[in-house]
Amino acid sequence: MTMREPVSRLDKPLSKKFVFKLAQTKEELEACFRLLHDERVRSGRMEPDPSGMWLTLHHVLPTTSMLMCRYGTRVIGTVSLIRENSLGFPMQQIFDLNEIFRTGGNVAEVSALAIDSRYRRIKNRILIPLLKFLYEYAEYRFDIRHLLIAAHPWHISFCENVLCFSQLPRRQNSAQSKNMLGAHLDLEQAKERFSQKYADAPLGKNLYHYFTVAALPNGQFPHQRFDATTDPVMTPERVDYFFNQKTKIFSALKSREIRLLHAIYSSSKYRTCLPPLPESKSNLPAQKQGSRRYPVKCPAHLRIKQTNASSELIALNVYECSETVICVQADKPLSIGLAGEIEVELGSAINKFGRCTLPVEIVRLGWHSRRAAMMNILNADAAQKELWLKFIRALTDIDIPIIVAPEKNSYFDDDDPLSM
C-alpha cells in the first residue's frame, strides 16, 4: 500500500474465501501468533524465537480480543483490541492518556497488527476490511468510544491522513520507544470527520461510506450469551500451552501480575496452569465472598420516586454485576446517595428469566464521568432477589472470567483495584 493511493476498489466485493472473525480456537490463535512472529522477524523488529510465535501477557486477558483475516484455511492478517484492564494499556507508559480518560467513554488500544507479506500486492484489500471489522467489533460489541494506537511514524501517518486519527502527546521524560508515535480516534466524532474528508470521493475510495454505510458480508461475529461483553477464548489448556509450554512469559512475571491473574481467573480450573501464588502476604485484598463481578450488557432503567408522588425514569446500561453490586452507564449525570428501583432486562439469551426489579443506592461515581455509577443492591423482595441470584449463577455456570478494575485508570476513584 502506498501513501499516494492508500485505498482503492472499496466497492468491489471480496471473494467469499476472505473471512474476518475473532480468533477462537487454539489453531487460530497459534496461526495469529506465528504470523506476528514471522512479520516481526522479517521487518527486523525481533530475532527469531524458538516458539515461532510472538505474544504478550495482555493476550491472556479476557479483555483482549484477537481478530483475524482468513483466506481459505490460511490466516493472512491479524489485529488485537485491548480493552481497559488491570495491567493497563501497553502504550500507557509512553503516551499521556489523561485527557482521553477525562472525556469519558470506553477506551481500547489497537495492537499487534500484521498482514502476511506474501499478500502485499493486495495488502489494502486485506487491511481496510480488517480495520472495518475492528471498527464494528469495537463500537457495536463493546461500545468503545476511544481507539488508541502506538506505531512507527509511517503507520501513524497513515492513521492520520487516511483514518482521521490525531497524534497523542508523549509523557514528559519518557525515554521509551522514542521511534514510536501514538494516535487517537474518538469514534463519536469519527463519522463527521470521515464525512468531511471523503465527501467528494468516488464510492471505490470513500471510507466514510465504507465504514458507516456499507456492509461487510465476510465478517463473522461470535455468538454472545447473556449479552456478555467479553469473548473469552483462553481455556486452561490454551493458557498452559501458549504461556507455559511454548513461551516463558509466565516464568518472568512479577508477584503483582501473578496475583492479578489469579484474581481474573479465579476458577479452580485455572489453578494448575497459572504460576503459583507467592507465599508472601498479598498487597492486593482477597476477593470478598459473593463479590465476583461479571461483564454484561443489559438495558435497564432506574425509577426515582419524587416528593409529589410522581417518579423519574433514567435509562441505563448495565455493564458489570455481581450478587450485591450493579455497575451502570446512564444517559444523564448521576449523584452519590441517589436511591430507587432498577429494572434490568436479563439478556436476550435467557428470556425465561425476564426482568428483575431491585432496590438500589448509588455509592460511587466514575472519576471521569458522572454518568458511570456503581450501585449497591438493597433489601430486595424475596422473589426478585432469587431471580437475580439465578441470573448470577447462570453467569457462573459458563465460567466468565472475573472483572478486575484497572489500577491506574479505573473508572472509579478508588485506591483498591479489586474492592469494587
C-alpha positions as CSV (number, residue, x, y, z in Angstrom):
1,M,0.0,0.0,0.0
2,T,1.4,3.4,-0.9
3,M,0.6,6.7,0.7
4,R,-0.2,8.1,-2.7
5,E,-3.1,5.7,-3.1
6,P,-4.0,4.4,0.3
7,V,-7.4,3.0,-0.5
8,S,-9.0,1.8,-3.7
9,R,-11.7,-0.5,-5.1
10,L,-13.7,-0.5,-1.8
11,D,-16.9,-1.0,-3.9
12,K,-15.6,-4.3,-5.3
13,P,-17.0,-7.3,-3.5
14,L,-14.5,-9.5,-1.7
15,S,-14.2,-13.2,-2.5
16,K,-16.0,-15.4,-0.1
17,K,-12.7,-17.0,0.7
18,F,-11.9,-14.0,2.8
19,V,-13.4,-14.3,6.3
20,F,-13.0,-11.8,9.2
21,K,-13.6,-13.2,12.6
22,L,-12.5,-13.5,16.2
23,A,-9.6,-16.0,16.7
24,Q,-11.4,-18.5,18.9
25,T,-9.7,-21.9,18.5
26,K,-6.2,-23.0,19.6
27,E,-5.2,-23.3,15.9
28,E,-6.5,-19.9,15.0
29,L,-4.7,-18.2,18.0
30,E,-1.5,-20.0,17.1
31,A,-1.7,-19.0,13.5
32,C,-2.1,-15.4,14.5
33,F,0.8,-15.6,16.9
34,R,3.0,-17.2,14.3
35,L,2.1,-14.6,11.7
36,L,3.0,-11.8,14.2
37,H,6.4,-13.5,14.8
38,D,7.2,-14.1,11.2
39,E,6.4,-10.5,10.1
40,R,8.3,-9.0,13.1
41,V,11.4,-11.1,12.2
42,R,11.1,-10.2,8.5
43,S,10.9,-6.5,9.3
44,G,13.9,-6.7,11.7
45,R,11.9,-5.8,14.9
46,M,12.9,-9.1,16.7
47,E,15.2,-12.1,16.5
48,P,13.6,-15.4,15.7
49,D,12.1,-17.0,18.8
50,P,12.3,-20.8,19.4
51,S,8.5,-20.9,19.8
52,G,8.0,-19.4,16.3
53,M,5.4,-17.1,18.0
54,W,5.0,-13.6,19.3
55,L,2.5,-12.8,22.0
56,T,2.4,-10.7,25.2
57,L,0.8,-11.1,28.7
58,H,-2.1,-8.9,27.5
59,H,-3.1,-11.8,25.2
60,V,-4.1,-14.0,28.2
61,L,-6.6,-11.4,29.4
62,P,-10.3,-11.8,28.7
63,T,-10.3,-8.1,27.9
64,T,-8.1,-8.7,24.8
65,S,-9.8,-9.8,21.6
66,M,-7.6,-11.1,18.7
67,L,-9.2,-10.6,15.3
68,M,-8.1,-12.3,12.1
69,C,-8.5,-12.4,8.4
70,R,-8.5,-15.9,6.9
71,Y,-8.2,-16.6,3.2
72,G,-9.4,-20.2,2.7
73,T,-7.7,-22.0,5.5
74,R,-4.7,-19.7,5.8
75,V,-4.6,-16.8,8.4
76,I,-3.2,-13.8,6.5
77,G,-4.0,-10.9,8.8
78,T,-4.5,-10.2,12.5
79,V,-5.0,-7.3,14.9
80,S,-5.7,-7.2,18.6
81,L,-8.2,-5.0,20.5
82,I,-7.0,-4.4,24.1
83,R,-9.8,-3.0,26.4
84,E,-9.3,-1.4,29.8
85,N,-7.8,-4.0,32.2
86,S,-5.9,-4.4,35.4
87,L,-2.5,-4.3,33.7
88,G,-3.2,-1.0,31.9
89,F,-2.6,-0.3,28.2
90,P,0.8,-1.2,26.7
91,M,1.2,2.3,25.4
92,Q,0.2,4.0,28.7
93,Q,3.8,4.3,30.0
94,I,4.8,6.3,26.9
95,F,1.8,8.5,26.0
96,D,-0.3,10.8,28.1
97,L,-3.9,9.4,28.0
98,N,-5.3,11.6,30.9
99,E,-7.3,13.9,28.6
100,I,-8.9,10.9,26.9
101,F,-9.9,9.4,30.3
102,R,-11.4,12.7,31.4
103,T,-13.5,12.8,28.2
104,G,-15.4,9.7,29.3
105,G,-16.4,6.6,27.3
106,N,-14.8,3.2,26.9
107,V,-11.2,3.0,25.7
108,A,-9.3,0.4,23.7
109,E,-5.9,0.1,22.2
110,V,-5.3,-1.3,18.7
111,S,-2.2,-3.5,18.8
112,A,-0.4,-6.5,17.2
113,L,-1.3,-5.7,13.6
114,A,0.2,-7.9,10.9
115,I,-0.5,-8.7,7.3
116,D,1.2,-11.7,5.6
117,S,3.9,-10.2,3.4
118,R,3.2,-12.8,0.8
119,Y,-0.1,-11.0,0.1
120,R,1.5,-7.5,-0.1
121,R,0.2,-6.9,-3.6
122,I,-3.4,-7.0,-2.2
123,K,-2.5,-5.6,1.2
124,N,-5.1,-2.9,1.2
125,R,-7.7,-5.5,0.2
126,I,-7.0,-7.2,3.5
127,L,-6.1,-4.3,5.8
128,I,-9.1,-2.0,5.1
129,P,-11.8,-4.7,5.6
130,L,-9.9,-5.9,8.7
131,L,-10.0,-2.4,10.1
132,K,-13.7,-2.1,9.3
133,F,-14.3,-5.4,11.2
134,L,-12.3,-4.0,14.1
135,Y,-14.3,-0.7,14.0
136,E,-17.6,-2.6,14.1
137,Y,-16.4,-5.1,16.7
138,A,-15.2,-2.2,18.9
139,E,-18.2,0.1,18.6
140,Y,-21.1,-2.3,18.5
141,R,-19.7,-5.2,20.5
142,F,-18.1,-3.2,23.3
143,D,-19.4,0.3,23.0
144,I,-15.9,1.6,22.6
145,R,-15.6,5.4,22.1
146,H,-11.8,5.9,22.0
147,L,-9.4,3.9,19.9
148,L,-5.7,4.2,20.6
149,I,-2.7,3.1,18.7
150,A,1.1,3.2,19.1
151,A,3.2,2.5,16.0
152,H,6.2,3.7,13.9
153,P,5.8,7.2,12.2
154,W,4.9,5.8,8.8
155,H,1.9,3.9,10.2
156,I,0.8,6.8,12.3
157,S,0.9,9.0,9.2
158,F,-1.4,6.5,7.6
159,C,-3.7,6.6,10.6
160,E,-3.8,10.5,10.5
161,N,-4.0,11.0,6.7
162,V,-6.4,8.2,5.9
163,L,-8.2,7.1,9.1
164,C,-8.6,10.6,10.8
165,F,-6.6,9.8,13.9
166,S,-4.9,12.6,15.9
167,Q,-1.5,12.3,17.4
168,L,-1.1,11.9,21.2
169,P,1.4,13.8,23.4
170,R,4.2,11.8,24.9
171,R,4.7,11.6,28.7
172,Q,7.3,14.0,30.0
173,N,10.7,12.4,30.4
174,S,9.6,9.2,28.7
175,A,12.6,7.8,27.0
176,Q,10.9,4.5,26.0
177,S,10.4,3.7,22.3
178,K,11.5,7.1,21.0
179,N,10.8,5.9,17.4
180,M,7.1,5.3,18.3
181,L,4.2,7.7,17.9
182,G,0.8,7.5,19.4
183,A,-2.6,8.4,17.9
184,H,-6.2,8.5,19.0
185,L,-9.6,8.4,17.3
186,D,-12.8,9.5,19.0
187,L,-15.5,7.3,17.4
188,E,-18.2,9.8,18.4
189,Q,-16.5,12.3,16.1
190,A,-15.2,9.9,13.5
191,K,-18.3,9.8,11.3
192,E,-18.3,13.6,10.9
193,R,-14.6,13.7,10.3
194,F,-14.8,10.9,7.7
195,S,-17.8,12.6,6.1
196,Q,-15.9,15.9,5.7
197,K,-12.7,14.2,4.4
198,Y,-14.3,11.9,1.9
199,A,-17.4,14.0,0.9
200,D,-16.3,14.2,-2.8
201,A,-14.5,10.8,-3.0
202,P,-15.8,8.2,-5.5
203,L,-17.5,5.2,-4.0
204,G,-14.5,3.0,-4.6
205,K,-12.3,5.2,-2.4
206,N,-14.9,6.6,0.0
207,L,-14.0,5.5,3.5
208,Y,-17.0,7.3,5.0
209,H,-19.4,5.2,3.0
210,Y,-17.3,2.1,3.6
211,F,-17.1,2.3,7.4
212,T,-20.5,3.7,8.2
213,V,-22.9,2.6,5.4
214,A,-21.5,-0.4,3.5
215,A,-21.9,-3.9,5.0
216,L,-19.1,-6.4,5.4
217,P,-20.7,-9.7,4.4
218,N,-17.4,-11.6,5.1
219,G,-17.4,-10.6,8.8
220,Q,-18.4,-13.3,11.3
221,F,-19.3,-12.1,14.8
222,P,-19.1,-14.7,17.6
223,H,-22.2,-15.9,19.3
224,Q,-22.8,-14.0,22.5
225,R,-24.6,-15.4,25.6
226,F,-26.2,-13.4,28.3
227,D,-25.4,-10.2,26.5
228,A,-21.9,-10.6,27.9
229,T,-19.3,-8.0,26.9
230,T,-16.3,-10.3,26.8
231,D,-15.4,-13.1,24.3
232,P,-13.0,-15.1,26.5
233,V,-11.2,-17.8,24.5
234,M,-8.3,-18.7,26.8
235,T,-9.3,-22.0,28.3
236,P,-6.9,-23.5,30.9
237,E,-5.4,-25.8,28.3
238,R,-4.7,-22.9,26.0
239,V,-3.3,-20.8,28.8
240,D,-0.9,-23.6,29.7
241,Y,0.1,-24.2,26.0
242,F,0.8,-20.7,25.0
243,F,2.2,-19.2,28.2
244,N,4.0,-22.2,29.9
245,Q,4.8,-24.7,27.2
246,K,5.5,-22.7,24.1
247,T,6.8,-19.4,25.7
248,K,8.3,-18.4,29.0
249,I,6.0,-15.4,29.6
250,F,4.6,-16.8,32.9
251,S,8.1,-17.6,34.3
252,A,9.1,-13.9,34.1
253,L,6.0,-12.4,35.9
254,K,6.2,-10.2,38.9
255,S,4.3,-11.1,42.1
256,R,1.6,-8.5,41.4
257,E,1.0,-9.8,37.9
258,I,0.6,-13.3,39.2
259,R,-1.9,-12.2,41.9
260,L,-3.9,-10.3,39.3
261,L,-4.0,-13.3,37.0
262,H,-5.3,-15.4,39.9
263,A,-7.9,-12.7,40.6
264,I,-9.1,-12.7,37.0
265,Y,-9.1,-16.4,36.5
266,S,-10.4,-17.3,40.0
267,S,-11.9,-20.6,38.9
268,S,-10.2,-23.7,40.2
269,K,-9.9,-25.0,36.6
270,Y,-7.1,-22.4,36.0
271,R,-5.1,-23.1,39.2
272,T,-2.7,-25.6,37.7
273,C,-1.9,-23.5,34.6
274,L,-1.2,-20.2,36.4
275,P,2.1,-19.5,38.2
276,P,1.7,-20.4,41.9
277,L,0.8,-17.5,44.1
278,P,3.7,-16.0,46.0
279,E,3.9,-17.1,49.7
280,S,4.4,-13.6,51.0
281,K,1.3,-11.6,52.0
282,S,-0.5,-10.2,49.1
283,N,-0.6,-6.4,48.6
284,L,-4.0,-6.9,46.9
285,P,-7.1,-7.6,49.0
286,A,-8.7,-11.0,48.7
287,Q,-11.9,-11.2,46.8
288,K,-14.9,-10.9,49.1
289,Q,-17.3,-13.8,49.0
290,G,-20.1,-13.0,46.6
291,S,-18.2,-10.1,45.0
292,R,-17.2,-11.7,41.8
293,R,-18.3,-9.4,39.0
294,Y,-19.3,-10.4,35.5
295,P,-19.2,-8.3,32.3
296,V,-22.7,-8.0,30.8
297,K,-24.6,-5.7,28.5
298,C,-28.1,-5.4,29.7
299,P,-30.5,-2.5,29.2
300,A,-32.2,-1.1,32.3
301,H,-33.8,1.9,33.8
302,L,-33.8,3.5,37.3
303,R,-37.0,4.7,38.8
304,I,-36.6,7.6,41.3
305,K,-39.6,8.5,43.4
306,Q,-40.3,12.2,43.6
307,T,-41.8,14.1,46.6
308,N,-45.1,14.8,44.7
309,A,-45.8,11.0,44.3
310,S,-44.5,11.1,40.7
311,S,-41.4,9.3,39.5
312,E,-38.4,9.9,37.2
313,L,-37.1,7.3,34.8
314,I,-33.4,7.2,33.9
315,A,-32.2,5.0,31.1
316,L,-29.2,2.8,31.9
317,N,-27.0,0.1,30.5
318,V,-25.6,-2.4,33.0
319,Y,-22.1,-3.4,32.1
320,E,-20.9,-5.3,35.2
321,C,-22.8,-7.1,38.0
322,S,-22.4,-9.4,41.0
323,E,-24.7,-10.7,43.7
324,T,-24.5,-7.4,45.5
325,V,-23.3,-4.8,43.0
326,I,-24.5,-3.3,39.7
327,C,-22.3,-1.0,37.6
328,V,-24.1,1.1,35.0
329,Q,-23.8,3.8,32.4
330,A,-26.6,6.3,32.4
331,D,-28.0,8.8,29.8
332,K,-27.6,11.7,32.3
333,P,-25.3,12.6,35.2
334,L,-26.0,10.8,38.5
335,S,-25.2,11.5,42.1
336,I,-24.0,9.5,45.1
337,G,-26.8,8.6,47.5
338,L,-29.5,8.5,44.8
339,A,-31.8,5.6,45.5
340,G,-34.6,3.9,43.7
341,E,-35.6,0.8,41.9
342,I,-33.6,-0.6,38.9
343,E,-35.4,-2.8,36.4
344,V,-32.9,-4.9,34.4
345,E,-33.5,-6.9,31.2
346,L,-31.6,-10.1,32.0
347,G,-30.4,-10.8,28.5
348,S,-31.8,-11.9,25.1
349,A,-30.3,-15.4,25.6
350,I,-32.2,-16.1,28.8
351,N,-35.6,-14.6,28.3
352,K,-37.0,-17.2,30.7
353,F,-35.6,-15.0,33.5
354,G,-37.4,-12.0,32.1
355,R,-36.9,-8.7,34.0
356,C,-35.7,-8.2,37.5
357,T,-36.6,-5.3,39.8
358,L,-34.2,-4.4,42.7
359,P,-33.9,-1.6,45.2
360,V,-30.5,0.1,44.8
361,E,-28.5,3.0,46.0
362,I,-25.6,4.7,44.1
363,V,-22.4,4.5,46.2
364,R,-19.7,5.6,43.7
365,L,-19.3,7.6,40.5
366,G,-16.8,7.4,37.7
367,W,-13.9,9.8,38.2
368,H,-14.1,11.0,34.6
369,S,-17.8,10.6,34.1
370,R,-20.7,11.2,36.4
371,R,-22.8,9.0,34.0
372,A,-20.9,5.9,35.3
373,A,-22.1,4.6,38.7
374,M,-21.8,1.7,41.0
375,M,-24.9,0.7,42.9
376,N,-25.4,-1.5,45.9
377,I,-28.4,-3.8,45.9
378,L,-30.5,-3.2,49.0
379,N,-33.0,-5.5,50.7
380,A,-35.0,-6.8,47.8
381,D,-38.3,-8.7,47.5
382,A,-37.5,-12.4,48.1
383,A,-38.8,-13.5,44.6
384,Q,-36.8,-10.7,42.8
385,K,-33.7,-11.5,44.8
386,E,-33.9,-15.2,43.9
387,L,-34.4,-14.2,40.3
388,W,-31.2,-12.1,40.4
389,L,-29.2,-14.8,42.1
390,K,-30.4,-17.3,39.4
391,F,-29.1,-14.9,36.8
392,I,-25.7,-14.6,38.6
393,R,-25.5,-18.4,39.0
394,A,-26.2,-18.7,35.2
395,L,-23.2,-16.5,34.5
396,T,-21.1,-18.5,36.9
397,D,-22.1,-21.7,35.2
398,I,-20.5,-20.6,31.9
399,D,-17.4,-19.5,33.8
400,I,-17.0,-15.9,32.5
401,P,-13.7,-14.6,33.9
402,I,-13.9,-12.1,36.7
403,I,-13.5,-8.4,36.1
404,V,-10.6,-6.7,37.8
405,A,-10.8,-2.9,37.5
406,P,-7.8,-1.1,36.0
407,E,-5.4,0.1,38.7
408,K,-4.3,3.4,37.3
409,N,-7.1,4.4,35.0
410,S,-10.0,2.8,36.9
411,Y,-13.4,4.0,36.0
412,F,-13.9,4.7,39.7
413,D,-11.8,6.8,42.0
414,D,-10.5,4.1,44.3
415,D,-7.1,3.1,45.5
416,D,-8.1,-0.5,45.6
417,P,-8.4,-2.1,42.2
418,L,-10.3,-5.1,43.5
419,S,-12.6,-3.6,46.0
420,M,-15.4,-2.6,43.6
